[in-house]
Amino acid sequence: MLVSARDLESLTIGATDGDIGSVYDFYFDDESWTVRYLVVDTGHWLPGRRVLVSPMSVREPSWSEQRLAVRLTREQVEHSPDIDAGGPITRRHESELVRHYGLDPYWFGPYRWGAMPYPFGPVPLAGEVGAGSGVTPEARRALEREGLANVGAEHVEGRHLGEERGDRHLRSAREVMGYAIQATDGEIGHVEDFLVDDRTWAIRYVVVDTRNWLPGKHVLVAPEWISLVSWPDSKVYVSMSRERIREAPEYDASRPPERDEERRLYAHYDRAGYWDAEPPDDRAA
């Protein structure tokens, strides 16, 4: 299901032994356009502190109840590495989180989530075998396929391999909302929202508000149609004309698009649908 990034804001995050706060923002990487962390405001529980929670720790979302349950304890969250959620998140910061929570590092492996195509699977609780190991058997098998079987902690922390491959850059959704959208022949509007896939946590669409050009109309642009993002200029460039966008199906912000609507959108731009390339979802298996 596709969910609005704005609807993610203020969702209650529930640990295994009590609530820890609500979603304030999220960070996505600007290569795969995947949500890597939820920024959780811990409110009165840990006053003045915001923590990062990976979708790999999220259980099945309950959108009707406006809650996300996570496979973490309040103690784990309380003792998680301090992160400046208002500043840049480096690979070293991510590595500290990976090791603290015992997660697979998503930057190793052939899939969107490293050794897995989806960010779900068993996450060990504090004190359990494997907690904080940094590289689980699934991740190690993926590393072996890449010829990296002898990877060690220094690689997980990004001191060698991470530097060779280059860190992915994490971006704040709150910061990007409002960026100008530039077509091949002129500006068409600004980033209003994102639509996130709740299976993969991939950003499937950027919601474009065209009020400055087409009053009242919202359209969808997939990240793969974006030719360039100028972060210093706060501008997103798309590889299509304003007229092509003007003729695109209008997005109804009151409900997520159905697959038939997505097919019409992709057909309008003569593009292949992302869903044909997705691995099967085996959560029910």
N, C-alpha and C positions, 0 to 999 in steps of 0.2 A: 504494500500500500504506500502511496505517496502522501507525505505529511508536510505541512507548511512549517518552515523554520520559525515563523512567528508563533505558531501554535506550540512549538517545543518550549518556548520561553515560559517560565513559571511552572512547568510540570514539576510535581513533587517527586523527589528521588527517595526511594525507600530501601534502606539496607536490610539485612536479614534480621536485625534486632532493633529496628526503629528508623524513623525518617532522618535524613541527613541535611535536607535543604531543598532548594528548587533551582531549576535551570536558569542561568542568567545569560549565557552566550554559548557558542560552540566554535571550535577551531577545526578548519578543514585544510587539507593539503592542496596546493595549487598545481599538482601534477595529475592526480587521479580524481580530484574534486570529490574527496571522501571525507566525511565527518570523522575526525580522529579522537576528539575529546569533547565532552560536555563540560562547560564551566559551571560549577554548582556553587551557589551562594548558600553558605551554611547557616545564615540568619542568626538567631539567638543561641543556637547550640554552640557554635564556635564563632563568636562575634568578630566581625571584621575580616573573616577569612573566606577565600574562595578556593575550591579544590578542583582538580581535573579528574574526570571519570571516563574511562574508555568504553565505547560501545561493546567491546569484548566482555565487559563485566555485566552487561544489561541482560536481564531475562526477557521473556516475551513481553513486549510493551502492552499496557492496558490503556489505550487511548480514550476509551469511554469514561474511565475513572480519572483521567489526567494524571497518571502515575507511571513511573518507570521503576520497576524493582531491579535491584542490582545484587550480584553475588558477592557482596562485600559486607563486612561488619563495620559498625561505627568505630570500633577501635582501629581497624585498618585505615579507615579514612582519616581519623584524627591524627594518626602517626604517619600519614603519607608525606612524601617530600614536599617542602614548601616551594610553591611555584608562583611567580609574579604573573598572574593572569592578565595583567595589563601590559606586559612586555613581551618580547619575543620568546618563544618556546624552542630551545635548542635541542639537538639530538641527545646531548648529555642529560638534559632535564627529562626527556622521554625515557632514556635508558634507566634513570633512577626510578621512574614510575613502573616500568616494566619489571624491574628486579624486585621492587617492593610488593607488587601485586601478583607476581608469578605469572605474567602474561607472555605470550609469544610476541617478539618484536615484529610488527607488521612490515617493516622495511626489508625483511629477509623472506625470500620465497617467491613462487611464481604467480600468486594470486593477489587480489586486492588487499587481503588481510594476511599476507605472508604465506604461511603454509595452508591457509584456508580461504575459500572464496567468500565465506560469510563470517561475521564477527561473533559467532556463538560457539559454545563448547564448554566443557567443565573448567571452572576457574577455582583453584584451590583456595581455601580459607586460611587465615593465619594459623600456623602450627601444623598444617597438613603437609604430607610429603610432597616435595616439589615446589612449595610456596617460595617465591622469590628466586627461583633458579635462573630465570632470565631466558633460557632456551629449553623448551619442552621437546619431547621426542618428535612431535609432528614438525616443529620448526627445524630440528636437526636433520630430519629426513629431507626436507626441502633444501637445506644447505648442502647436503650430500649430492643432491641432483645438480647443484650449481658448482660442484667441485670444491665445497668449502666445509668438508666434514670436520676439520680440526679447528673450527671457529672456537674462540674462547671468550672470556669476559671482556677482554680489551676490544674485541670486535663488536660485541653487543653494545658497548659504550660508545662505539663510533670513532675510536681513536685511529683505526687503520682502515678497515673496509668502508666504513661510513664516510670517511673523508675522501676515499678514492671515488666512490659513487656519487658523492654530493648529497647533502642533506635536502630533504624535501622541506619546503617552506610552509609553515602553518599560518593561516590567515583567520582573523576574527570575522565571523559573520556580521556582527554589529558594525564593524568598520566598513565592510564592503557594501552593505546596504546603503544606497544613495549614490554609488558610483554611476557616472554617466555611461550610456550605451552608445557606441559609435558604429553606424553601418558603413558600408563602403562608400556611400555618397552623402554622408552627413549624420548628425546626431538624431537619435530617435526617442530618447527618454532616459530613465535611470533604473538601477536595480531596486526593486521593491521588496523582493522576498526570494526564498529558495524553496524548492520542493525536494524533499529527502525521501529516499527509498528506505522503508523501515526494515527491510531484510538485509541489505548490503550496507546501509548508511551512506550510499553514494548520493551526491547531489545530482538529480536527474535533470532539473531545469532551473534556470534563472528566470524569475518572474520580472518582466519589464513593464514599467508604467510609462505609457507613451503620452501622458497628459499634455506635454508641451508640443506635441505634434498631432496626435489623434486623441482628442479629449475623451477621457473616460474609458479608454481601451487598455486592456492588459494582454500581453502576449507572452509566450514561452520560448526561451532559447536554451537549447541543450549545450552543456559545456564543450562538447566536441565541435560545435559550430563557432566557438570563440577562437579567433586567430591570435589575439594578443590581449594581455591585461597589463596596463601600465600602472603599476602600483604607486609610483611617485605622483602620477597625474590623476589618480583616482578615476580611471577610464577603462572601459571594457570595449574591445573592438570585435565585431562579428563579421563573418565572411559572407554577407548577403546585403542586398540593397534595401533601402527604405521601402520601396514599392513592394518587394517580395514580403517584407515583414508586415506591411499594411494589409496585404491580402491573406495573411495567415489566420487560422482559426482563433477566435477570441477566447481567452482564458477566463473562466468563471471562478472567482476567488472564493465563492461560497462552498465549493466542493472540489475534491481532487479529481483530476481527469481519469476517465475510464480508459482501458486499453484500446478500445475502438477509436476514442478521441486522439490518443497518442498516435495510433496508426495513421489517422488522417493528417495529423501535424507532420509526421515524418514523410508521408507521401507528398505533402505540399512542398517540402524542401528537397524531395528526391533523395532522401537519406534512408539507410537501412536501420531498422529498429534495434536499440540496445538489447532488448529482451531476447533476441535470437542468439546472442553471444554469451548469455549468462549461464553459468553452470547450474544444474538442477539443485533445488533447495531440498536437502535431505533431513531437515529438522524433525520430520515426523517419522523418519526411519528408526 
